[in-house]
Each structure stands twice: as C-alpha cells, then as structure tokens.
Amino acid sequence: MRTSIAISGCIVGLLSGFNAFSQYAGDAFRYSEINQNGTARFQSLGGNHAAIGGDASSIFGNPAGLGFYNRSEVAITPVYTSVNSKTDYIGDINNTSKGKFNLAGHASAVFTSQPGFQRKWKRSSFGISYSRQQSFRQEYRFTGFNQNSAYLNKVVEDVNRSGATPSQLEADFDPGTSSSGPLAYSIPAAYYQLYLINPSGVNGPPYTAVDNESPLEQVGTYNATGANTQWTLAYGGNYNDKLYVGGSVGINRIRYKYDRVLQDNYVDSPELNWVDQHEGLTVTGVGINATLGIIYKVNPLFQFGGSLTTPTFSSYRETFSQAVEANYVDGQVTGPEGTLITPDYTYIPLAANDFEYRVVSPFRGSLGGTVFIKNDGFITGTVEYVGYAGMRANTSYLDDAGNRDFKEGTIREIKDIYRNTVNVRVGGEYRVGKFRARAGMGYMADPYVDRANIDRSRLLYSLGAGVRGDRFFADLGGTLSTSKSVYTPYTLNNPAFYSSAVISDKTVNVMLTVGAFF
C-alpha cells in the first residue's frame, strides 16, 4: 500500500495512512478517464461514436456501427503526441514540452459478410482492434520562492501528531551493512536519522526542524509514462438497412510509472544547503469491459443511436518507493544536544511498498444523432454520461479489517471528491468526390465536486482531411486538448503556509490512418 510500513506498527496509519484513501480514489479516476482516440477520421469528428458507423472506431465506440460495412478492411494509425505543460507556483511560471511517436495508436481489421438480399438480417461484420485509450505521458517542472514552509515542516507536524518516541523511530530504521546500505520504514524515521528533525527531550515530542527559519527556493519535477491500451472484439449486424445493433468486449492493459522529486534549496541557512524528497510509483494492471450499441436510421437524412458501456473491472499491482537526501553546510549539522556533528548518512531510501487492489471504473452511456446533407456530408453530435461517483476500489491484500477500511474509505473519498458528468461532442464531414474535410470539438465537464478554485473541464478541438479510393483510404487528423489541474506538494495544519502548483496542459495529437479494402 502507498504508505510507509513501519516495523514498530503503531505509527503506520498515524504518520502516513490518513491520506491513503484519497490517493486510491485519485488512482481510480486516473485509470477511468478516456482520451479522444481511434482512427484519424473519428478523432477529427470530435470523437463522436454514438450515431455514425462505417469506421473501425465503432469496434470500441458504438459496435452497432459495424453493421454499416459493406466490405472488409484493415487499417493502422500512427500517432505523434506533444504534451506542453505550464506551471504556476508561488508566482513562478515554468514551461515544459515533451513529444512521443507511437506506431500503432490504433490498429484494426473488419471482416464483413456478404449481404443477404432475401433476408431482413443483411450484412454483419466482425471487428478486432488495438487502441490506445489513455496516455499517461506527462512532464512538468515548478519553482517558487517559499518564505513560509518546507516539506520538512510537514514531517514535523506528522510525527508530532503521532506522538512517536525516538525509540519507535529507531525501530523503523535498519542501518544495514556496507553492502546493503541503510533502509527506513517510515518518512519520519529517515528524517530523524538525517538529523533533520530533533526531539525536544528523551521521550521525543514535540520534535523541531533543524532549520525552521530560512527561506528556500523550491523546485519540483514530475515525469510520467505509460498508457491504457485495449484489445476489443466486436460484432455488429444490420436489420433491413434500418436497425443496426452490435456488442463488444474489451480487454485492457494498464502500465503507469512516475518519478517525482521535490527539492528544497535553503537560502543562507546555517544548517542546510538542500533536502530532496524522492517518490516513485510503478503500476501494472488488466481489466475487462463490455459495450452494447444500437443505431436506427429514421430516413436517408437522419439516424440516431446510443451505447452503454459497463464499468471496466480491473486489478492492479503497484510498487511505491521513496527516498530522502540531504546536503549540509560544511558537511555538518546541529544535533539534538546542540553541538555540530557529521551525519552518518546523507541519503536514506525507504522500504518499497507492494500492494494489490481492484478498481471498478464508471458506467458510461452515450446518445447521439446524425443529420446527412444529401451526399455532401453530415453533422453528428453526442451526449455522454460518465458516472464517476460510482467508481469503486477494494483489496484482499490486507487483513479483514484493513480490507474493509480500504473499501469503505475509498468509497467515501470518491463520493466526496468526484461527481457524475455529462460531456458533449459535435463534428461534421464535408465530401467532394473522393476528398473529405472534417472538424469537431468536445466539452468534457469538470468531474470534481469542489470547483471553487479551478475549472478542470477539458476542451477538445479537431481537424482532419482524407481521401477514399476503391481499394484504399487515407485520413490525416489533428486534435488539441486543453485542461487544468492542481498539484499540492504537501499540506500543513495552516493552509496559509503551503501552496499548490496550477498545471495547464495542452496536448496535440497528429495521426494518420491508412487502410485497404478487401
């Protein structure tokens, strides 16, 4: 579990477990957001899947769209993604850019049966696709001159709240050997061994920071990689060229990794040059979901449709690691006796924590309509419902009481933090002979209950063009997504003494779908 496992046992929950439930509520949300994805054509249309067919994105969108196929096809979509992040922390602005090329953002094959002209059930198609449902790639950096606090102040407040004695902190530390090195089992134990916190007496509390006065320049970095990819099997049929129905099963694979560092650079401190707080997380998981869809053609100029997607039932394994590193003025620091000493350690890792848990993602539903403008193109729109408040997480990794507390606590945090949302998408295509031009946009509503300080809604814009031949097709598309989020390096009892970084992201995707009919 993403908390420090203490040998002494009594300070595990007190020191770092109080915010564990909100961490896993955030994980459930992270793996539940779905980005705009699929072929270049569908992404250029704003990601609309509800009431349009004849594209391989129907396999995982609305599988009823497979009933529109009249010939088989195979296609692949390479994607280039550029993520641009701007941070604002205590008045400092930083910009970071990162790009990544993926050969197969989407790959698919559709196999269509011959039409049954004498039967009301006409064409049917089987599709299989590989799609990149989410990208976790992100990198940002923030800096700020902080005259109020350091991460060290959070450690002091936590250890004083717990009432841990020096002997308990000693029990949470293994000095190791010359070959293995030291290892701490809680953050306060590491800070205690580095003489960054000192007890006021023999029995410990209250502890004080070795430097609680000097201002500091804070530098934070975050680097995340990974993706949520899905293999989907789908089948769709066509009843009398009026009613189109389909279903699909998706199998997800999740890989997520991040490295985070907060460096406190002390200014004119008599004790410290800098203190680094390192953090890393590696997560792997698998999941499964199902989708049912329907499209009804009212007349040649209008059709409507919808789809229902079950929650994705996923299981995850994670490894969470931390470390503390300090650099002292002239290599010495004031110890608890008030004399200068040379610390035995300058870098102490914490024991890595392994944990296994399960997540139930939100239920999703979509409803949309498409209006055709003779043979010149169409306009399509979709309304999506996402039940974020219904997310769940549970585990069998702990004892019975721990498993129950984890489940109930996470449910409580999810309801406190997230709300159900309604998203809107609209797009259109214009046709001239074999040429196609497309545009779309989407509004993804803010899923957070507390929206007083920042609007976390997302706007999606898309453009594209393509050509359709007798035996092949090619589509080029581009999307722009804008969003805001907040990261708080640490919290303190007094909100006036800590700050949050506001992160503004702009993600640009450029994709090319090439395919052939057979």
C-alpha positions as CSV (number, residue, x, y, z in Angstrom):
1,M,0.0,0.0,0.0
2,R,1.2,3.5,-0.7
3,T,2.0,4.2,2.9
4,S,5.1,3.6,4.9
5,I,5.1,0.2,6.6
6,A,6.7,0.7,10.0
7,I,8.3,-2.1,11.9
8,S,7.0,-0.7,15.1
9,G,3.5,-1.0,13.7
10,C,2.0,1.8,15.8
11,I,2.9,4.7,13.5
12,V,1.9,3.3,10.2
13,G,-1.6,4.7,9.9
14,L,-0.8,7.7,12.1
15,L,2.1,9.1,10.1
16,S,1.0,8.5,6.5
17,G,-2.1,6.4,6.3
18,F,-4.6,9.1,6.9
19,N,-4.5,10.2,3.2
20,A,-4.2,6.8,1.6
21,F,-7.9,6.6,0.7
22,S,-7.8,9.8,-1.3
23,Q,-4.7,8.6,-3.1
24,Y,-6.5,5.5,-4.3
25,A,-9.6,7.5,-5.1
26,G,-7.4,9.5,-7.4
27,D,-6.0,6.3,-8.9
28,A,-9.4,5.1,-9.7
29,F,-10.1,8.3,-11.5
30,R,-6.8,8.4,-13.4
31,Y,-7.4,5.0,-14.9
32,S,-11.1,5.9,-15.7
33,E,-10.6,9.0,-17.9
34,I,-10.8,8.2,-21.6
35,N,-9.0,10.4,-24.1
36,Q,-10.1,11.1,-27.6
37,N,-8.9,8.1,-29.5
38,G,-9.4,5.8,-32.5
39,T,-8.9,6.4,-36.2
40,A,-7.9,9.8,-37.7
41,R,-11.4,10.1,-39.1
42,F,-13.3,9.7,-35.9
43,Q,-10.9,11.8,-33.9
44,S,-11.3,14.6,-36.5
45,L,-15.0,14.4,-36.0
46,G,-14.6,15.2,-32.3
47,G,-14.6,11.6,-31.1
48,N,-18.3,11.0,-31.9
49,H,-19.2,7.4,-31.9
50,A,-22.9,7.2,-30.9
51,A,-24.7,7.7,-34.2
52,I,-22.2,7.2,-37.0
53,G,-20.8,4.0,-38.4
54,G,-18.7,2.6,-41.1
55,D,-15.4,3.3,-39.3
56,A,-13.1,0.9,-37.3
57,S,-13.5,3.1,-34.2
58,S,-17.0,1.7,-33.9
59,I,-15.4,-1.5,-32.6
60,F,-14.8,0.1,-29.2
61,G,-17.2,3.0,-29.6
62,N,-20.6,2.0,-30.7
63,P,-20.3,-1.5,-32.2
64,A,-23.6,-1.1,-34.0
65,G,-21.6,1.0,-36.5
66,L,-20.1,-2.3,-37.8
67,G,-23.4,-3.0,-39.4
68,F,-22.8,-0.2,-42.0
69,Y,-19.8,-2.0,-43.5
70,N,-20.2,-3.5,-47.0
71,R,-16.7,-4.7,-47.4
72,S,-13.8,-5.8,-45.3
73,E,-10.9,-3.6,-44.4
74,V,-7.6,-3.4,-42.5
75,A,-6.1,-0.2,-41.1
76,I,-3.3,1.3,-38.9
77,T,-3.0,4.7,-37.3
78,P,0.4,6.0,-36.2
79,V,0.2,8.9,-33.8
80,Y,2.6,11.7,-32.7
81,T,1.7,13.3,-29.4
82,S,3.1,16.5,-28.0
83,V,2.3,17.5,-24.4
84,N,3.0,21.1,-23.3
85,S,2.7,21.9,-19.6
86,K,2.8,25.3,-17.9
87,T,3.0,25.5,-14.1
88,D,2.3,28.5,-11.8
89,Y,3.7,28.1,-8.3
90,I,4.0,31.0,-5.9
91,G,4.1,33.3,-8.9
92,D,6.8,31.5,-10.8
93,I,5.9,30.3,-14.3
94,N,7.6,27.3,-16.0
95,N,7.0,25.6,-19.4
96,T,7.8,22.1,-20.4
97,S,7.3,20.2,-23.6
98,K,7.6,16.5,-24.5
99,G,6.8,14.6,-27.6
100,K,6.3,10.9,-28.4
101,F,5.6,8.9,-31.6
102,N,3.6,5.7,-31.4
103,L,3.5,3.5,-34.5
104,A,0.1,2.0,-33.6
105,G,-2.1,4.4,-31.8
106,H,-4.9,2.3,-33.3
107,A,-4.9,-0.8,-35.5
108,S,-7.9,-2.7,-36.7
109,A,-9.4,-5.3,-39.0
110,V,-13.0,-5.7,-40.0
111,F,-14.4,-8.8,-41.7
112,T,-17.8,-8.3,-43.4
113,S,-20.2,-11.0,-44.5
114,Q,-21.9,-10.9,-47.9
115,P,-25.3,-9.2,-47.9
116,G,-28.4,-11.3,-47.7
117,F,-30.7,-9.7,-50.2
118,Q,-33.5,-12.1,-49.5
119,R,-33.3,-11.8,-45.7
120,K,-34.1,-8.9,-43.5
121,W,-31.0,-9.5,-41.5
122,K,-28.5,-8.3,-44.1
123,R,-24.8,-7.6,-43.6
124,S,-22.9,-8.3,-40.4
125,S,-19.3,-7.6,-39.5
126,F,-16.7,-8.9,-37.0
127,G,-14.1,-6.4,-35.9
128,I,-10.9,-6.6,-33.8
129,S,-8.9,-3.5,-32.8
130,Y,-6.0,-2.4,-30.7
131,S,-6.4,1.1,-29.4
132,R,-4.5,3.5,-27.1
133,Q,-7.4,4.5,-24.8
134,Q,-5.3,6.7,-22.5
135,S,-1.8,8.2,-22.5
136,F,-0.3,8.9,-19.1
137,R,2.7,10.7,-20.5
138,Q,3.3,14.0,-18.8
139,E,6.2,16.1,-17.7
140,Y,6.3,19.3,-15.7
141,R,8.5,21.4,-13.5
142,F,7.6,24.1,-11.0
143,T,9.7,26.5,-9.0
144,G,8.9,29.1,-6.3
145,F,10.5,31.1,-3.6
146,N,8.8,30.0,-0.3
147,Q,9.2,32.0,2.8
148,N,6.6,30.1,4.8
149,S,7.5,26.4,4.9
150,A,9.3,23.4,3.6
151,Y,8.5,19.7,3.2
152,L,10.4,19.3,6.5
153,N,7.6,21.2,8.3
154,K,5.1,18.5,7.1
155,V,7.3,15.8,8.6
156,V,7.4,17.7,11.9
157,E,3.6,18.1,12.1
158,D,3.1,14.4,11.2
159,V,5.5,13.0,13.7
160,N,4.2,15.3,16.5
161,R,0.6,14.3,15.7
162,S,1.5,10.7,16.0
163,G,3.4,11.1,19.3
164,A,6.1,8.7,18.2
165,T,9.1,8.4,20.6
166,P,12.7,8.3,19.5
167,S,12.8,4.6,20.2
168,Q,9.9,4.0,17.9
169,L,11.7,6.0,15.1
170,E,14.9,3.9,15.8
171,A,12.8,0.7,15.4
172,D,11.7,2.0,12.0
173,F,15.3,2.1,10.7
174,D,17.8,-0.5,9.6
175,P,21.4,0.7,9.3
176,G,22.2,-2.2,7.0
177,T,25.6,-3.3,6.1
178,S,28.5,-2.0,4.0
179,S,27.0,-3.8,1.0
180,S,23.2,-3.2,1.6
181,G,23.2,0.3,3.0
182,P,20.6,1.9,5.3
183,L,16.8,1.4,5.0
184,A,14.0,3.3,6.7
185,Y,10.4,2.1,7.2
186,S,8.8,5.5,7.6
187,I,9.5,9.0,6.5
188,P,9.9,10.4,10.0
189,A,12.5,7.7,10.7
190,A,14.5,8.7,7.7
191,Y,14.4,12.4,8.6
192,Y,15.3,11.5,12.2
193,Q,18.4,9.6,11.1
194,L,19.5,12.5,8.9
195,Y,19.1,14.9,11.9
196,L,16.6,16.9,10.0
197,I,14.2,16.6,12.9
198,N,15.3,16.5,16.6
199,P,13.4,15.6,19.7
200,S,12.8,18.2,22.5
201,G,13.7,15.6,25.1
202,V,14.3,12.0,25.9
203,N,10.7,10.9,25.1
204,G,10.6,12.8,21.8
205,P,7.6,15.0,21.1
206,P,7.5,17.7,20.3
207,Y,10.1,17.4,17.5
208,T,11.5,20.5,15.8
209,A,13.0,21.1,12.4
210,V,16.8,21.6,12.3
211,D,16.0,24.8,10.3
212,N,12.6,26.4,10.6
213,E,13.5,30.0,9.8
214,S,15.4,30.2,6.5
215,P,13.5,30.9,3.2
216,L,14.0,28.5,0.4
217,E,13.7,28.0,-3.4
218,Q,11.5,25.0,-4.1
219,V,11.9,23.0,-7.3
220,G,9.6,20.2,-8.2
221,T,9.8,17.8,-11.1
222,Y,7.3,15.2,-12.4
223,N,7.9,12.7,-15.2
224,A,5.2,10.1,-16.0
225,T,5.0,7.5,-18.8
226,G,2.6,4.7,-19.6
227,A,-0.7,4.0,-21.3
228,N,-4.1,2.2,-21.0
229,T,-4.4,0.1,-24.2
230,Q,-7.3,-2.1,-25.1
231,W,-7.9,-5.1,-27.4
232,T,-11.5,-5.1,-28.5
233,L,-13.6,-7.8,-30.2
234,A,-16.9,-6.7,-31.7
235,Y,-19.8,-7.9,-33.8
236,G,-22.4,-5.8,-35.5
237,G,-25.4,-6.5,-37.7
238,N,-27.8,-4.8,-40.0
239,Y,-31.6,-5.4,-40.0
240,N,-33.3,-4.3,-43.2
241,D,-30.9,-1.3,-43.5
242,K,-32.8,0.4,-40.7
243,L,-31.8,-1.1,-37.4
244,Y,-28.1,-1.6,-36.6
245,V,-27.1,-3.5,-33.4
246,G,-23.7,-4.6,-32.0
247,G,-21.8,-5.7,-29.0
248,S,-18.1,-5.8,-28.0
249,V,-15.8,-7.0,-25.3
250,G,-12.7,-5.0,-24.4
251,I,-9.6,-6.3,-22.6
252,N,-7.4,-3.5,-21.1
253,R,-3.7,-3.5,-20.1
254,I,-2.5,-0.6,-17.9
255,R,1.1,0.5,-17.5
256,Y,1.8,3.6,-15.5
257,K,5.1,4.9,-14.0
258,Y,6.1,8.2,-12.5
259,D,9.1,9.8,-10.8
260,R,8.6,12.9,-8.6
261,V,11.2,15.0,-6.8
262,L,10.7,18.0,-4.5
263,Q,13.9,19.8,-3.8
264,D,14.1,22.4,-1.0
265,N,17.1,24.7,-1.6
266,Y,17.7,26.7,1.5
267,V,18.8,30.3,1.3
268,D,21.5,31.4,3.8
269,S,20.7,28.6,6.1
270,P,23.4,27.9,8.8
271,E,22.5,24.1,8.6
272,L,21.2,23.0,5.2
273,N,22.1,23.5,1.5
274,W,19.2,21.4,0.2
275,V,16.9,18.5,1.0
276,D,15.4,16.2,-1.6
277,Q,12.2,14.2,-1.3
278,H,12.1,11.4,-3.9
279,E,9.0,9.5,-4.9
280,G,8.3,6.8,-7.5
281,L,5.4,4.6,-8.5
282,T,5.1,1.7,-10.9
283,V,1.7,0.2,-11.7
284,T,0.6,-2.6,-14.0
285,G,-3.0,-3.9,-14.4
286,V,-5.5,-5.7,-16.6
287,G,-9.2,-5.1,-17.0
288,I,-12.3,-6.1,-18.9
289,N,-15.5,-4.3,-20.1
290,A,-18.4,-4.8,-22.5
291,T,-20.4,-2.4,-24.7
292,L,-23.8,-2.7,-26.3
293,G,-24.9,-0.3,-29.0
294,I,-27.8,0.5,-31.4
295,I,-28.3,2.8,-34.4
296,Y,-31.6,3.4,-36.1
297,K,-31.9,5.0,-39.5
298,V,-35.2,7.0,-39.5
299,N,-34.8,8.0,-43.1
300,P,-31.9,8.7,-45.5
301,L,-31.2,12.1,-43.9
302,F,-31.4,11.3,-40.2
303,Q,-30.3,8.5,-37.8
304,F,-29.8,8.3,-34.1
305,G,-28.0,5.8,-31.8
306,G,-26.6,5.1,-28.4
307,S,-24.3,2.8,-26.5
308,L,-23.9,1.5,-23.0
309,T,-20.5,0.5,-21.6
310,T,-20.2,-1.4,-18.4
311,P,-17.6,-0.4,-15.9
312,T,-14.1,-1.8,-16.5
313,F,-13.3,-4.3,-13.8
314,S,-9.5,-4.0,-13.3
315,S,-6.9,-5.4,-11.0
316,Y,-3.6,-3.6,-10.3
317,R,-0.2,-4.3,-8.8
318,E,2.0,-1.4,-7.7
319,T,5.3,-0.7,-6.2
320,F,5.8,2.6,-4.4
321,S,9.2,3.9,-3.4
322,Q,10.6,6.9,-1.6
323,A,13.9,8.3,-0.5
324,V,15.3,11.3,1.3
325,E,18.6,13.1,0.6
326,A,20.2,16.0,2.4
327,N,23.2,18.2,1.9
328,Y,24.6,20.1,4.9
329,V,26.6,23.3,5.2
330,D,30.3,22.3,5.5
331,G,29.1,18.7,5.9
332,Q,27.9,19.2,9.4
333,V,24.6,19.8,11.2
334,T,23.4,20.7,14.7
335,G,22.4,17.5,16.6
336,P,19.8,17.2,19.5
337,E,22.5,18.1,22.0
338,G,23.1,21.5,20.3
339,T,26.6,20.5,19.0
340,L,27.8,20.2,15.4
341,I,28.0,16.6,14.2
342,T,28.8,14.9,10.9
343,P,25.8,12.7,10.0
344,D,26.3,9.1,9.3
345,Y,24.0,9.3,6.2
346,T,23.1,11.8,3.6
347,Y,20.8,9.6,1.6
348,I,18.3,7.1,3.0
349,P,15.8,5.1,0.9
350,L,12.5,3.8,2.3
351,A,11.5,0.2,2.0
352,A,9.5,-0.2,-1.2
353,N,5.8,-0.9,-0.7
354,D,4.0,-3.5,-2.8
355,F,0.2,-3.5,-3.0
356,E,-2.6,-5.1,-5.0
357,Y,-6.1,-3.8,-5.4
358,R,-9.1,-3.7,-7.7
359,V,-10.9,-0.8,-9.4
360,V,-14.4,-0.6,-10.9
361,S,-14.4,2.3,-13.3
362,P,-17.5,4.4,-14.1
363,F,-20.5,3.2,-16.1
364,R,-20.8,5.1,-19.4
365,G,-23.7,5.9,-21.7
366,S,-23.9,7.9,-24.9
367,L,-26.8,9.1,-27.1
368,G,-26.4,11.0,-30.4
369,G,-27.8,11.8,-33.8
370,T,-26.5,12.4,-37.3
371,V,-28.0,14.6,-40.0
372,F,-26.9,13.9,-43.6
373,I,-26.7,16.8,-46.1
374,K,-27.6,14.8,-49.2
375,N,-24.4,13.3,-50.5
376,D,-22.3,16.3,-49.4
377,G,-21.6,15.2,-45.8
378,F,-23.1,15.1,-42.4
379,I,-23.2,16.7,-38.9
380,T,-23.1,14.5,-35.9
381,G,-23.4,15.1,-32.1
382,T,-23.1,13.0,-29.0
383,V,-24.1,13.5,-25.3
384,E,-22.1,11.2,-22.9
385,Y,-22.9,10.3,-19.3
386,V,-20.0,9.2,-17.1
387,G,-20.8,8.0,-13.6
388,Y,-17.5,9.0,-11.8
389,A,-19.2,9.0,-8.4
390,G,-19.9,5.2,-8.8
391,M,-16.2,4.3,-9.0
392,R,-15.1,1.7,-6.5
393,A,-11.8,0.2,-5.2
394,N,-11.2,-2.7,-3.0
395,T,-8.4,-5.1,-1.9
396,S,-7.7,-8.5,-0.4
397,Y,-4.1,-7.7,0.3
398,L,-4.6,-6.7,3.9
399,D,-6.3,-8.3,6.9
400,D,-10.1,-8.4,7.1
401,A,-10.3,-5.1,9.0
402,G,-7.8,-3.4,6.7
403,N,-9.6,-4.6,3.6
404,R,-12.9,-3.3,4.9
405,D,-11.4,0.0,5.9
406,F,-9.8,0.4,2.5
407,K,-13.0,-0.3,0.6
408,E,-15.2,1.9,2.8
409,G,-12.7,4.7,3.0
410,T,-12.1,4.8,-0.8
411,I,-15.8,4.8,-1.5
412,R,-16.2,7.7,0.9
413,E,-13.4,9.6,-0.7
414,I,-14.7,9.0,-4.2
415,K,-18.1,10.4,-3.2
416,D,-16.5,13.4,-1.5
417,I,-14.2,14.3,-4.4
418,Y,-15.9,13.2,-7.7
419,R,-19.3,13.7,-9.3
420,N,-21.1,12.3,-12.4
421,T,-20.6,14.3,-15.6
422,V,-22.3,14.9,-18.9
423,N,-20.0,15.6,-21.9
424,V,-20.9,17.0,-25.3
425,R,-19.3,16.3,-28.7
426,V,-20.1,17.7,-32.1
427,G,-18.5,17.1,-35.5
428,G,-19.0,17.2,-39.2
429,E,-17.7,15.9,-42.5
430,Y,-17.8,17.6,-46.0
431,R,-17.4,15.5,-49.1
432,V,-16.3,16.4,-52.6
433,G,-15.8,13.3,-54.7
434,K,-13.1,11.2,-53.1
435,F,-12.0,14.1,-50.8
436,R,-13.2,14.6,-47.2
437,A,-12.8,17.5,-44.8
438,R,-13.7,17.2,-41.1
439,A,-13.9,19.3,-38.0
440,G,-15.1,18.7,-34.4
441,M,-15.0,19.7,-30.8
442,G,-15.9,18.4,-27.4
443,Y,-16.5,19.6,-23.9
444,M,-15.5,17.3,-21.1
445,A,-17.2,18.6,-17.9
446,D,-15.3,19.1,-14.6
447,P,-15.6,15.8,-12.6
448,Y,-14.6,17.3,-9.3
449,V,-17.2,18.2,-6.6
450,D,-15.1,21.2,-5.4
451,R,-14.9,23.6,-8.3
452,A,-14.5,26.8,-6.4
453,N,-10.8,27.4,-7.1
454,I,-10.2,25.9,-10.5
455,D,-12.1,24.7,-13.5
456,R,-10.9,21.3,-14.5
457,S,-13.1,20.9,-17.5
458,R,-11.4,20.0,-20.8
459,L,-11.9,21.4,-24.3
460,L,-11.1,19.3,-27.4
461,Y,-10.7,20.7,-30.9
462,S,-10.1,18.6,-34.0
463,L,-9.5,19.0,-37.7
464,G,-8.8,16.5,-40.5
465,A,-8.9,15.5,-44.1
466,G,-9.0,12.3,-46.1
467,V,-9.4,10.5,-49.4
468,R,-11.4,7.4,-50.2
469,G,-10.5,5.2,-53.2
470,D,-11.8,2.0,-54.5
471,R,-9.2,-0.1,-52.8
472,F,-7.5,2.1,-50.2
473,F,-8.1,5.1,-48.0
474,A,-6.0,7.6,-46.0
475,D,-7.0,10.1,-43.3
476,L,-5.0,12.8,-41.6
477,G,-6.2,14.3,-38.4
478,G,-5.1,16.6,-35.6
479,T,-6.5,17.2,-32.1
480,L,-5.9,19.8,-29.4
481,S,-6.9,19.2,-25.8
482,T,-6.6,21.8,-23.1
483,S,-7.0,21.2,-19.3
484,K,-6.0,22.4,-15.9
485,S,-5.1,20.5,-12.7
486,V,-3.6,21.2,-9.3
487,Y,-0.7,19.6,-7.5
488,T,0.0,20.3,-3.9
489,P,3.5,19.1,-2.8
490,Y,2.4,18.8,0.9
491,T,-0.2,20.1,3.3
492,L,0.1,21.7,6.7
493,N,-2.3,22.5,9.6
494,N,-2.4,26.1,8.5
495,P,-3.4,26.4,4.8
496,A,-1.7,29.8,4.6
497,F,1.7,28.2,5.0
498,Y,1.7,25.9,1.9
499,S,1.0,26.4,-1.8
500,S,-0.2,24.5,-4.8
501,A,1.0,24.4,-8.4
502,V,-1.6,25.1,-11.1
503,I,-0.8,23.0,-14.1
504,S,-2.1,23.9,-17.6
505,D,-1.7,21.2,-20.2
506,K,-2.1,21.5,-24.0
507,T,-1.9,18.1,-25.7
508,V,-1.6,18.0,-29.5
509,N,-2.1,14.7,-31.4
510,V,-1.4,14.3,-35.1
511,M,-2.5,11.0,-36.5
512,L,-2.5,9.3,-40.0
513,T,-4.8,6.4,-40.7
514,V,-4.0,4.3,-43.8
515,G,-6.1,1.3,-44.8
516,A,-7.1,-1.0,-47.5
517,F,-10.4,-2.7,-48.5
518,F,-10.6,-6.3,-49.5
